[in-house]
Amino acid sequence: MNKSAAAKPSTDVIKESSMLKQKEMIDANFKSLATANKEGRKVSSTFVPGNLNELLMCFDITRNFPEINALQNGMRKKSGRFIMEAERNGQSEDVCTYVKSDLGMIEQGNIGPTGDKLPDPDVLLLSYTGCFTFMKWFELVREKYDCETIMLHVPYQADGKITQNMRDYVVKQLKEDVIPTLERVSGIKFDIDRLRQYMRESAKAEDDLVWILQSAKNRPSPIDAFFGGVYYIGPIFTAFRGTEAATEYYRALRGEIEQRLANGQGPVTPEGDAGKEKFRLVVEGTPNYTNFRDFWKMFYDEGAVVVASTYTKVGGVYDFGFRHDAENPIESLADYCLGCYTNLSLPRRIGMLESYMEDYQADGLLINSVKSCNSFSAGQLLMLRELERRTGKPGAFIETDLVDPRYFSAANVKNRLESYFQMLQQKNAAHAA
């Protein structure tokens, strides 16, 4: 280990200015939600993968994201009691903990992560993108609020590609169901030129995000694309994609990273500068949020940096070429939904990871299998073995959960990681000899 594991972490959390700005933006959206009813604004509830943020903004609808509520409550150590509340109300132990955290929060007064009461939604909008749990979650929320409901069915990419029939099917739903319903809920007539303007802003931010994530190809990587990536994707995957605020955020973030590259610096972690880069990893799976800092420190202590992750693609796979297109706005919305990571076939996901292993010169692949997230965990052992075969690089498998503190065993995770890093060190030493 390049740092003492026995050393107690500082109580001070070190953050880049962009991380602080991201927190301000997310908190501002919670404040906007809290005042929506008083100010006469309509409210939607929608999910991160395949979200139609640009379209919702055309109708002046304030956007609430149940996943973000659960994530933020996990970060703030609030999710445990909400999960227990949901289980007392009949939810199974095996149900997605995002779902249970959100439902438990609703049952306990719907007080959001910032302490502000969240409003009842005027419309529920689900873009189904490969996660069956979303559909059941959606049904439970609909029973609670009995409001306008939109279900956008997005075909699964079983053959690994988007066909014209798929695109036409989604476009038809957007034109004949989604847009008319949003017009009725909001009382605002759809303006396609307004949608085009939002998409221009989206594309600018998407360009910068791709540059930011691909900066990890450098040695040392100036970013951590898993833990740090959580902050970087926040604005573009939620209520800010398509806004000038998001464009400005990614422009500023890019400037920070350019400076780190010029200085030959690694990522900023909660403990400070990452120090010497010893191991470069690709990570498949989602983070654990209830013990986020402790989890990240296990990597920091070993000099391990995540140079690419699939989690930073759940709200859009931009590094393979997709951009929101102002010239074809409705078709672009369809392609965005169709191309989300959880809507990709297993061979496509394996191919993505293989390219990351090669392009980012990774030493190995780590899978964090999340107990309650079937969208990610299904097929992960197969993926691990296949990628070991294709790349010749070792993989490791750990298990945690999204926001349930009962399913994070620090000792077990630490032991597995330490054993894996020892193996990587031996392999790298043998290769260098």
Secondary structure, DSSP 8 states (H G I E B T S, - for coil): --S-TTS---SS----HHHHHHHHHHHHHHHHHHTTTTTT--EEEE-STT--HHHHHTTT-EEE-HHHHHHHHHHTT-HHHHHHHHHHTT--TTS-HHHHHHHHHHHTT-B-TTS-B----SEEEEE--S-HHHHHHHHHHHHHH--EEEEE----BTTSS--HHHHHHHHHHIIIIIHHHHHHHH-----HHHHHHHHHHHHHHHHHHHHHHHGGGSSS-SS-TTHHHHHHHHHHHTTTTTSHHHHHHHHHHHHHHHHHHHHT---EETTEE--S--EEEEEEE---STTHHHHHHHHHTTTEEEEEESGGGTT--GGGT----TTSHHHHHHHHHHT-GGGB-HHHHHHHHHHHHHHTT-SEEEEEEETT-HHHHTTHHHHHHHHHHHH---EEEEEE-SS-GGG--HHHHHHHHHHHHHHHHHHHHHHH-
